[in-house]
Amino acid sequence: SPLPILLPSSSGQGLQIGGMLTRRDDQIFYSMSFENASSIPLDGFMIQFNKNTLGLAAAGPLQ
């Protein structure tokens, strides 16, 4: 099923971001999706996460 939309494409200049925290096997995962809703390639954008209140850290490189 699709992830809840965190940033709609109308606010993200064509970039739509979905995300959700889930728990599997007593581990917390942050699943994210990035979708280009524009007709041109997107570039020159960055993503910043605010304060990490849960103390989550990446277990490895992003895939």
Biopython code that builds the backbone (N, CA, C, O; Angstrom):
import numpy as np
from Bio.PDB.StructureBuilder import StructureBuilder

atoms = [
    (1, "SER", "N", (0.844, -1.195, 0.000)),
    (1, "SER", "CA", (0.000, 0.000, 0.000)),
    (1, "SER", "C", (0.883, 1.250, 0.000)),
    (1, "SER", "O", (2.001, 1.221, 0.515)),
    (2, "PRO", "N", (0.389, 2.333, -0.569)),
    (2, "PRO", "CA", (1.197, 3.555, -0.623)),
    (2, "PRO", "C", (1.428, 4.138, 0.771)),
    (2, "PRO", "O", (0.607, 3.987, 1.676)),
    (3, "LEU", "N", (2.551, 4.796, 0.909)),
    (3, "LEU", "CA", (2.883, 5.430, 2.185)),
    (3, "LEU", "C", (2.111, 6.734, 2.330)),
    (3, "LEU", "O", (1.792, 7.370, 1.326)),
    (4, "PRO", "N", (1.802, 7.150, 3.567)),
    (4, "PRO", "CA", (1.157, 8.448, 3.775)),
    (4, "PRO", "C", (2.017, 9.569, 3.194)),
    (4, "PRO", "O", (3.241, 9.550, 3.321)),
    (5, "ILE", "N", (1.377, 10.536, 2.564)),
    (5, "ILE", "CA", (2.091, 11.643, 1.927)),
    (5, "ILE", "C", (2.537, 12.646, 2.982)),
    (5, "ILE", "O", (1.722, 13.170, 3.742)),
    (6, "LEU", "N", (3.841, 12.906, 3.018)),
    (6, "LEU", "CA", (4.414, 13.888, 3.937)),
    (6, "LEU", "C", (4.591, 15.240, 3.260)),
    (6, "LEU", "O", (4.448, 16.283, 3.898)),
    (7, "LEU", "N", (4.903, 15.222, 1.969)),
    (7, "LEU", "CA", (5.061, 16.439, 1.173)),
    (7, "LEU", "C", (4.352, 16.207, -0.156)),
    (7, "LEU", "O", (4.821, 15.415, -0.974)),
    (8, "PRO", "N", (3.213, 16.896, -0.388)),
    (8, "PRO", "CA", (2.528, 16.719, -1.671)),
    (8, "PRO", "C", (3.302, 17.379, -2.805)),
    (8, "PRO", "O", (4.047, 18.334, -2.584)),
    (9, "SER", "N", (3.124, 16.869, -4.009)),
    (9, "SER", "CA", (3.859, 17.403, -5.161)),
    (9, "SER", "C", (3.538, 18.871, -5.406)),
    (9, "SER", "O", (4.370, 19.594, -5.955)),
    (10, "SER", "N", (2.354, 19.326, -5.013)),
    (10, "SER", "CA", (1.995, 20.737, -5.203)),
    (10, "SER", "C", (2.830, 21.656, -4.319)),
    (10, "SER", "O", (3.025, 22.824, -4.655)),
    (11, "SER", "N", (3.324, 21.144, -3.191)),
    (11, "SER", "CA", (4.180, 21.936, -2.294)),
    (11, "SER", "C", (5.656, 21.687, -2.544)),
    (11, "SER", "O", (6.496, 22.496, -2.152)),
    (12, "GLY", "N", (5.980, 20.577, -3.192)),
    (12, "GLY", "CA", (7.378, 20.195, -3.387)),
    (12, "GLY", "C", (7.885, 20.430, -4.787)),
    (12, "GLY", "O", (8.849, 19.790, -5.205)),
    (13, "GLN", "N", (7.265, 21.327, -5.523)),
    (13, "GLN", "CA", (7.692, 21.654, -6.895)),
    (13, "GLN", "C", (7.812, 20.398, -7.756)),
    (13, "GLN", "O", (8.759, 20.250, -8.529)),
    (14, "GLY", "N", (6.845, 19.501, -7.612)),
    (14, "GLY", "CA", (6.830, 18.263, -8.385)),
    (14, "GLY", "C", (7.329, 17.055, -7.626)),
    (14, "GLY", "O", (7.060, 15.923, -8.029)),
    (15, "LEU", "N", (8.051, 17.265, -6.534)),
    (15, "LEU", "CA", (8.550, 16.155, -5.720)),
    (15, "LEU", "C", (7.513, 15.812, -4.660)),
    (15, "LEU", "O", (7.114, 16.671, -3.873)),
    (16, "GLN", "N", (7.079, 14.560, -4.643)),
    (16, "GLN", "CA", (6.162, 14.090, -3.605)),
    (16, "GLN", "C", (6.908, 13.101, -2.724)),
    (16, "GLN", "O", (7.573, 12.195, -3.227)),
    (17, "ILE", "N", (6.800, 13.272, -1.412)),
    (17, "ILE", "CA", (7.476, 12.392, -0.460)),
    (17, "ILE", "C", (6.435, 11.729, 0.427)),
    (17, "ILE", "O", (5.549, 12.388, 0.971)),
    (18, "GLY", "N", (6.557, 10.426, 0.563)),
    (18, "GLY", "CA", (5.724, 9.659, 1.479)),
    (18, "GLY", "C", (6.614, 8.991, 2.506)),
    (18, "GLY", "O", (7.779, 8.706, 2.230)),
    (19, "GLY", "N", (6.073, 8.740, 3.689)),
    (19, "GLY", "CA", (6.887, 8.088, 4.707)),
    (19, "GLY", "C", (6.063, 7.573, 5.863)),
    (19, "GLY", "O", (4.955, 8.042, 6.120)),
    (20, "MET", "N", (6.632, 6.590, 6.563)),
    (20, "MET", "CA", (5.935, 5.993, 7.689)),
    (20, "MET", "C", (6.927, 5.208, 8.549)),
    (20, "MET", "O", (7.813, 4.531, 8.028)),
    (21, "LEU", "N", (6.769, 5.306, 9.855)),
    (21, "LEU", "CA", (7.529, 4.472, 10.786)),
    (21, "LEU", "C", (6.802, 3.145, 10.941)),
    (21, "LEU", "O", (5.582, 3.116, 11.106)),
    (22, "THR", "N", (7.546, 2.049, 10.887)),
    (22, "THR", "CA", (6.963, 0.729, 11.096)),
    (22, "THR", "C", (7.868, -0.066, 12.029)),
    (22, "THR", "O", (9.046, 0.252, 12.196)),
    (23, "ARG", "N", (7.301, -1.100, 12.631)),
    (23, "ARG", "CA", (8.077, -1.978, 13.507)),
    (23, "ARG", "C", (8.003, -3.394, 12.960)),
    (23, "ARG", "O", (6.920, -3.925, 12.712)),
    (24, "ARG", "N", (9.180, -3.999, 12.775)),
    (24, "ARG", "CA", (9.277, -5.384, 12.333)),
    (24, "ARG", "C", (10.346, -6.067, 13.169)),
    (24, "ARG", "O", (11.456, -5.554, 13.314)),
    (25, "ASP", "N", (10.010, -7.208, 13.708)),
    (25, "ASP", "CA", (10.967, -7.991, 14.497)),
    (25, "ASP", "C", (11.640, -7.138, 15.563)),
    (25, "ASP", "O", (12.857, -7.206, 15.740)),
    (26, "ASP", "N", (10.847, -6.330, 16.276)),
    (26, "ASP", "CA", (11.335, -5.459, 17.360)),
    (26, "ASP", "C", (12.347, -4.425, 16.897)),
    (26, "ASP", "O", (13.141, -3.940, 17.703)),
    (27, "GLN", "N", (12.336, -4.077, 15.614)),
    (27, "GLN", "CA", (13.178, -3.004, 15.090)),
    (27, "GLN", "C", (12.280, -1.966, 14.444)),
    (27, "GLN", "O", (11.239, -2.301, 13.879)),
    (28, "ILE", "N", (12.685, -0.697, 14.527)),
    (28, "ILE", "CA", (11.921, 0.392, 13.938)),
    (28, "ILE", "C", (12.531, 0.751, 12.588)),
    (28, "ILE", "O", (13.745, 0.905, 12.464)),
    (29, "PHE", "N", (11.678, 0.880, 11.588)),
    (29, "PHE", "CA", (12.090, 1.242, 10.234)),
    (29, "PHE", "C", (11.350, 2.499, 9.810)),
    (29, "PHE", "O", (10.185, 2.687, 10.163)),
    (30, "TYR", "N", (12.014, 3.353, 9.060)),
    (30, "TYR", "CA", (11.388, 4.536, 8.479)),
    (30, "TYR", "C", (11.377, 4.327, 6.972)),
    (30, "TYR", "O", (12.390, 4.519, 6.299)),
    (31, "SER", "N", (10.237, 3.938, 6.457)),
    (31, "SER", "CA", (10.098, 3.708, 5.019)),
    (31, "SER", "C", (9.745, 5.022, 4.350)),
    (31, "SER", "O", (8.865, 5.745, 4.817)),
    (32, "MET", "N", (10.426, 5.330, 3.263)),
    (32, "MET", "CA", (10.165, 6.571, 2.540)),
    (32, "MET", "C", (10.056, 6.285, 1.052)),
    (32, "MET", "O", (10.690, 5.368, 0.530)),
    (33, "SER", "N", (9.240, 7.086, 0.379)),
    (33, "SER", "CA", (9.139, 7.016, -1.079)),
    (33, "SER", "C", (9.273, 8.422, -1.645)),
    (33, "SER", "O", (8.805, 9.391, -1.048)),
    (34, "PHE", "N", (9.915, 8.521, -2.799)),
    (34, "PHE", "CA", (10.126, 9.791, -3.486)),
    (34, "PHE", "C", (9.582, 9.632, -4.899)),
    (34, "PHE", "O", (9.960, 8.708, -5.620)),
    (35, "GLU", "N", (8.694, 10.536, -5.285)),
    (35, "GLU", "CA", (8.060, 10.437, -6.600)),
    (35, "GLU", "C", (8.143, 11.772, -7.326)),
    (35, "GLU", "O", (7.842, 12.826, -6.764)),
    (36, "ASN", "N", (8.552, 11.704, -8.570)),
    (36, "ASN", "CA", (8.614, 12.893, -9.415)),
    (36, "ASN", "C", (7.285, 13.004, -10.157)),
    (36, "ASN", "O", (7.014, 12.225, -11.070)),
    (37, "ALA", "N", (6.458, 13.971, -9.765)),
    (37, "ALA", "CA", (5.154, 14.173, -10.395)),
    (37, "ALA", "C", (5.217, 15.222, -11.500)),
    (37, "ALA", "O", (4.188, 15.582, -12.072)),
    (38, "SER", "N", (6.410, 15.712, -11.804)),
    (38, "SER", "CA", (6.556, 16.708, -12.866)),
    (38, "SER", "C", (6.955, 16.013, -14.166)),
    (38, "SER", "O", (7.229, 14.813, -14.180)),
    (39, "SER", "N", (6.984, 16.763, -15.231)),
    (39, "SER", "CA", (7.342, 16.188, -16.529)),
    (39, "SER", "C", (8.828, 16.329, -16.850)),
    (39, "SER", "O", (9.272, 15.931, -17.927)),
    (40, "ILE", "N", (9.602, 16.898, -15.912)),
    (40, "ILE", "CA", (11.041, 17.079, -16.127)),
    (40, "ILE", "C", (11.814, 16.436, -14.981)),
    (40, "ILE", "O", (11.262, 16.271, -13.893)),
    (41, "PRO", "N", (13.080, 16.067, -15.197)),
    (41, "PRO", "CA", (13.887, 15.507, -14.108)),
    (41, "PRO", "C", (14.063, 16.524, -12.977)),
    (41, "PRO", "O", (14.207, 17.723, -13.219)),
    (42, "LEU", "N", (14.048, 16.024, -11.748)),
    (42, "LEU", "CA", (14.270, 16.878, -10.581)),
    (42, "LEU", "C", (15.742, 16.827, -10.203)),
    (42, "LEU", "O", (16.364, 15.766, -10.260)),
    (43, "ASP", "N", (16.303, 17.969, -9.817)),
    (43, "ASP", "CA", (17.672, 17.997, -9.308)),
    (43, "ASP", "C", (17.830, 19.211, -8.404)),
    (43, "ASP", "O", (16.973, 20.093, -8.362)),
    (44, "GLY", "N", (18.933, 19.233, -7.690)),
    (44, "GLY", "CA", (19.250, 20.373, -6.840)),
    (44, "GLY", "C", (18.414, 20.470, -5.583)),
    (44, "GLY", "O", (18.223, 21.569, -5.062)),
    (45, "PHE", "N", (17.907, 19.352, -5.078)),
    (45, "PHE", "CA", (17.150, 19.411, -3.829)),
    (45, "PHE", "C", (17.877, 18.609, -2.756)),
    (45, "PHE", "O", (18.649, 17.698, -3.052)),
    (46, "MET", "N", (17.612, 18.969, -1.506)),
    (46, "MET", "CA", (18.206, 18.274, -0.363)),
    (46, "MET", "C", (17.095, 17.950, 0.623)),
    (46, "MET", "O", (16.048, 18.598, 0.631)),
    (47, "ILE", "N", (17.329, 16.952, 1.447)),
    (47, "ILE", "CA", (16.367, 16.560, 2.469)),
    (47, "ILE", "C", (17.028, 16.731, 3.822)),
    (47, "ILE", "O", (18.160, 16.294, 4.033)),
    (48, "GLN", "N", (16.315, 17.369, 4.735)),
    (48, "GLN", "CA", (16.832, 17.581, 6.085)),
    (48, "GLN", "C", (15.838, 17.006, 7.082)),
    (48, "GLN", "O", (14.644, 17.297, 7.021)),
    (49, "PHE", "N", (16.335, 16.193, 7.992)),
    (49, "PHE", "CA", (15.511, 15.662, 9.065)),
    (49, "PHE", "C", (15.682, 16.553, 10.281)),
    (49, "PHE", "O", (16.793, 16.966, 10.614)),
    (50, "ASN", "N", (14.580, 16.843, 10.935)),
    (50, "ASN", "CA", (14.637, 17.655, 12.142)),
    (50, "ASN", "C", (15.085, 16.804, 13.322)),
    (50, "ASN", "O", (15.465, 15.646, 13.146)),
    (51, "LYS", "N", (15.042, 17.362, 14.507)),
    (51, "LYS", "CA", (15.523, 16.686, 15.716)),
    (51, "LYS", "C", (14.987, 15.257, 15.796)),
    (51, "LYS", "O", (13.808, 15.005, 15.545)),
    (52, "ASN", "N", (15.852, 14.354, 16.141)),
    (52, "ASN", "CA", (15.552, 12.936, 16.198)),
    (52, "ASN", "C", (15.121, 12.574, 17.618)),
    (52, "ASN", "O", (15.947, 12.163, 18.433)),
    (53, "THR", "N", (13.831, 12.725, 17.914)),
    (53, "THR", "CA", (13.357, 12.502, 19.280)),
    (53, "THR", "C", (13.368, 11.030, 19.688)),
    (53, "THR", "O", (13.371, 10.726, 20.881)),
    (54, "LEU", "N", (13.375, 10.114, 18.723)),
    (54, "LEU", "CA", (13.387, 8.691, 19.046)),
    (54, "LEU", "C", (14.794, 8.108, 19.092)),
    (54, "LEU", "O", (14.969, 6.944, 19.452)),
    (55, "GLY", "N", (15.802, 8.904, 18.732)),
    (55, "GLY", "CA", (17.176, 8.414, 18.745)),
    (55, "GLY", "C", (17.450, 7.386, 17.661)),
    (55, "GLY", "O", (18.273, 6.492, 17.854)),
    (56, "LEU", "N", (16.772, 7.498, 16.521)),
    (56, "LEU", "CA", (16.963, 6.542, 15.434)),
    (56, "LEU", "C", (18.227, 6.861, 14.655)),
    (56, "LEU", "O", (18.595, 8.026, 14.502)),
    (57, "ALA", "N", (18.885, 5.831, 14.167)),
    (57, "ALA", "CA", (20.090, 5.996, 13.349)),
    (57, "ALA", "C", (20.059, 4.956, 12.240)),
    (57, "ALA", "O", (19.512, 3.868, 12.419)),
    (58, "ALA", "N", (20.632, 5.281, 11.120)),
    (58, "ALA", "CA", (20.679, 4.345, 9.994)),
    (58, "ALA", "C", (21.565, 3.156, 10.337)),
    (58, "ALA", "O", (22.657, 3.323, 10.881)),
    (59, "ALA", "N", (21.095, 1.962, 10.020)),
    (59, "ALA", "CA", (21.881, 0.755, 10.261)),
    (59, "ALA", "C", (22.897, 0.539, 9.157)),
    (59, "ALA", "O", (23.820, -0.263, 9.300)),
    (60, "GLY", "N", (22.728, 1.253, 8.060)),
    (60, "GLY", "CA", (23.630, 1.114, 6.926)),
    (60, "GLY", "C", (23.319, 2.178, 5.899)),
    (60, "GLY", "O", (22.489, 3.052, 6.150)),
    (61, "PRO", "N", (23.966, 2.123, 4.750)),
    (61, "PRO", "CA", (23.713, 3.117, 3.703)),
    (61, "PRO", "C", (22.268, 3.047, 3.214)),
    (61, "PRO", "O", (21.653, 1.981, 3.221)),
    (62, "LEU", "N", (21.738, 4.182, 2.792)),
    (62, "LEU", "CA", (20.387, 4.210, 2.248)),
    (62, "LEU", "C", (20.349, 3.454, 0.939)),
    (62, "LEU", "O", (21.314, 3.462, 0.175)),
    (63, "GLN", "N", (19.225, 2.799, 0.684)),
    (63, "GLN", "CA", (19.066, 2.014, -0.547)),
    (63, "GLN", "C", (17.972, 2.614, -1.390)),
    (63, "GLN", "O", (17.676, 2.105, -2.471)),
]
sb = StructureBuilder()
sb.init_structure("model")
sb.init_model(0)
sb.init_chain("A")
sb.init_seg("    ")
for serial, (resi, resn, name, xyz) in enumerate(atoms, 1):
    if name == "N":
        sb.init_residue(resn, " ", resi, " ")
    sb.init_atom(name, np.array(xyz, "f"), 0.0, 1.0, " ", f" {name:<3s}", serial, name[0])
structure = sb.get_structure()
